Amino acid sequence: MNVGSTGDARTDLHAIRREVEAFLRTFLEHKERAGDGQLLGIPLQVLGNFLDGGGKRLRPLLCCLGWLAVATGPLERSVLRAAAGLELFHAYVLIHDDLIDGSDTRHGRPTVHRDFGARSSVPRVDWFGQGSAILLGDLCEAWSAELLGAPEGAAPDTVRGVIDRMRSEVVLGQLLDLNSCGEDFGSVEGALRTIHYKTTKYTVERPLQIGAALAGAGGAVLEACRAFAHPLGEAFQMYDDLEDVDGGKASGADLRDGKHTVVLALALRHAGERNACRLRNLVADGGLDEDGVREARELITDSGAPAIVRAMVGARRRQALDVLDTAPFQPDAKDALRTLTDLAIPGASAWEATNAV
């Protein structure tokens, strides 16, 4: 996702991203100076490579826009601190997620456990890499708690409550994701339940609410954050899942891991008995080779499921944008959220235009 400009200095997404990244960089530099520089040197190098590896910064951006939806002035230190904390929390989640999935790369770069392994001088490279990644993930979580743990905004108790719920929800989402592999792939409802915790709540709703609560938001604003987040979170995750099928994700990682996604569930529902049986057998055991991934993608495409999911993504995009029309947010923040919506699911508006012809 290439962050764009909204044309308003206060809500310029490029500028917000730069401010958050500068805050985070200063925080990590302080940790290196204040701690044992020799001990932290390599872990911080690995973390720096990871943070520079093409992440969207979606959660920090939403946190800042949540604050700007309520406040009338420029971003304050309290929200930049929280946004940086969210990015470190996300690093913790992704580092451990890559370990759970056994992923070798992320955004074309070695995952953290592979990066540590490549730097290892001990014979047990995998053991060293995995153990070091677990510890670095734990360190990111501890540092995120430091940044998020003492909210400085107008409603600290509300902020703490949202943060606490987010911490639990992302773990529930990960558990659902893990437990769903190899299970009933045909359940669209089950796939949407995983999205609810792993993406809708964690990626969109809670970051937006944290920022809004820091600015003193009341119940109506927090509810509008939820109403906007629900369709956008589903659209964002289904769009991401489509990339695994369409080839946008070159690895086909979701298919290899047998992830329970909406597009897979719909493919099994619409493929016909013979093709559905073949597709189920391909993804059930995991570890597909390139030929297996290619065949699974063809079966999913032939079922018509991707077209159905594109329509679902488009409908949810429209629903999220409709919420913004009446949400009690500052007008410039609404415009920035509209821009971010299209950046998060690029191409969805073009799908709608094509379908309308």
QUIRAQUI-V580224 format. One record per residue. RES is the residue in one letter. PSI is psi in whole degrees, 0 to 359 (999 if undefined). NEAR is the number of other C-alpha atoms within 8 Angstrom. Layout:
# QUIRAQUI-V580224
RES:PSI:NEAR / RES:PSI:NEAR
This chain:
# QUIRAQUI-V580224
M:114:6 / N:115:5 / V:131:9 / G:181:9 / S:141:8 / T:353:11 / G:355:6 / D:126:8 / A:323:7 / R:325:7 / T:19:14 / D:118:13 / L:324:12 / H:311:9 / A:319:9 / I:315:11 / R:316:11 / R:319:8 / E:317:9 / V:315:13 / E:324:9 / A:318:8 / F:314:11 / L:318:9 / R:316:8 / T:319:8 / F:314:8 / L:324:9 / E:321:8 / H:319:8 / K:320:8 / E:319:12 / R:321:8 / A:334:7 / G:201:7 / D:100:8 / G:323:9 / Q:320:6 / L:322:7 / L:351:10 / G:303:9 / I:314:8 / P:321:9 / L:328:10 / Q:314:8 / V:316:11 / L:320:10 / G:317:8 / N:320:8 / F:314:9 / L:333:9 / D:7:7 / G:24:9 / G:17:6 / G:155:6 / K:338:7 / R:31:8 / L:318:8 / R:314:13 / P:321:15 / L:316:12 / L:323:12 / C:313:17 / C:321:15 / L:329:15 / G:319:16 / W:315:17 / L:338:17 / A:337:13 / V:313:12 / A:160:9 / T:348:6 / G:186:6 / P:169:7 / L:140:10 / E:167:6 / R:324:6 / S:320:10 / V:326:14 / L:322:13 / R:314:12 / A:319:15 / A:318:14 / A:322:15 / G:322:14 / L:322:13 / E:322:12 / L:322:12 / F:320:12 / H:323:8 / A:316:11 / Y:314:14 / V:314:9 / L:322:8 / I:314:14 / H:325:11 / D:319:8 / D:326:11 / L:315:11 / I:317:7 / D:348:7 / G:34:6 / S:140:9 / D:334:8 / T:157:8 / R:125:9 / H:36:6 / G:2:5 / R:157:7 / P:140:10 / T:168:13 / V:317:12 / H:329:15 / R:323:12 / D:313:11 / F:317:14 / G:320:12 / A:336:8 / R:356:6 / S:145:9 / S:4:5 / V:154:6 / P:325:4 / R:78:6 / V:312:11 / D:316:9 / W:314:7 / F:315:12 / G:315:16 / Q:316:13 / G:318:9 / S:322:10 / A:319:14 / I:315:10 / L:321:8 / L:321:11 / G:317:13 / D:321:9 / L:319:9 / C:320:12 / E:319:11 / A:317:8 / W:325:10 / S:323:15 / A:325:10 / E:318:9 / L:326:11 / L:346:12 / G:346:8 / A:69:7 / P:137:11 / E:7:7 / G:193:11 / A:337:8 / A:72:11 / P:324:12 / D:320:6 / T:317:8 / V:312:13 / R:320:10 / G:317:8 / V:317:11 / I:316:11 / D:318:8 / R:320:8 / M:317:11 / R:318:8 / S:319:8 / E:321:12 / V:325:12 / V:319:8 / L:319:10 / G:319:13 / Q:319:9 / L:316:8 / L:317:9 / D:316:11 / L:315:7 / N:337:7 / S:343:11 / C:123:11 / G:2:11 / E:216:8 / D:88:7 / F:342:13 / G:0:9 / S:106:9 / V:322:11 / E:320:6 / G:319:8 / A:320:12 / L:329:11 / R:318:8 / T:316:12 / I:321:13 / H:314:13 / Y:316:13 / K:331:14 / T:305:14 / T:309:16 / K:304:16 / Y:319:13 / T:323:12 / V:301:15 / E:307:14 / R:315:12 / P:317:15 / L:317:16 / Q:325:15 / I:312:15 / G:316:17 / A:318:18 / A:325:17 / L:330:17 / A:4:13 / G:25:10 / A:145:12 / G:186:7 / G:323:6 / A:320:8 / V:316:12 / L:323:12 / E:322:8 / A:324:11 / C:316:12 / R:316:10 / A:324:10 / F:319:14 / A:325:13 / H:305:14 / P:324:13 / L:319:14 / G:317:15 / E:316:15 / A:316:14 / F:313:12 / Q:320:10 / M:324:13 / Y:316:12 / D:318:8 / D:324:12 / L:324:11 / E:327:10 / D:328:15 / V:319:13 / D:349:8 / G:1:9 / G:325:7 / K:108:10 / A:333:6 / S:336:6 / G:36:11 / A:320:8 / D:321:9 / L:320:14 / R:322:13 / D:356:11 / G:38:12 / K:140:11 / H:97:15 / T:163:12 / V:317:13 / V:323:13 / L:317:12 / A:317:14 / L:325:11 / A:317:15 / L:329:16 / R:328:9 / H:358:10 / A:344:14 / G:154:9 / E:313:6 / R:310:7 / N:324:9 / A:320:13 / C:316:9 / R:317:8 / L:317:12 / R:318:10 / N:324:8 / L:314:11 / V:349:14 / A:322:10 / D:346:8 / G:175:10 / G:31:6 / L:141:11 / D:182:7 / E:320:6 / D:321:7 / G:319:9 / V:317:12 / R:316:8 / E:318:8 / A:318:12 / R:318:10 / E:318:8 / L:319:12 / I:315:17 / T:315:11 / D:335:8 / S:342:11 / G:1:11 / A:319:14 / P:321:10 / A:322:7 / I:316:8 / V:322:13 / R:319:11 / A:322:10 / M:318:9 / V:314:14 / G:319:13 / A:320:8 / R:325:12 / R:313:13 / R:321:8 / Q:317:10 / A:316:14 / L:325:10 / D:322:8 / V:319:11 / L:330:11 / D:325:7 / T:0:6 / A:144:8 / P:56:7 / F:158:10 / Q:140:11 / P:320:7 / D:329:9 / A:323:13 / K:314:12 / D:318:9 / A:322:13 / L:326:9 / R:316:10 / T:315:10 / L:325:9 / T:314:10 / D:333:11 / L:326:11 / A:328:9 / I:67:10 / P:139:8 / G:343:7 / A:322:12 / S:326:9 / A:323:7 / W:316:11 / E:317:10 / A:320:8 / T:316:7 / N:336:6 / A:343:5 / V:999:4
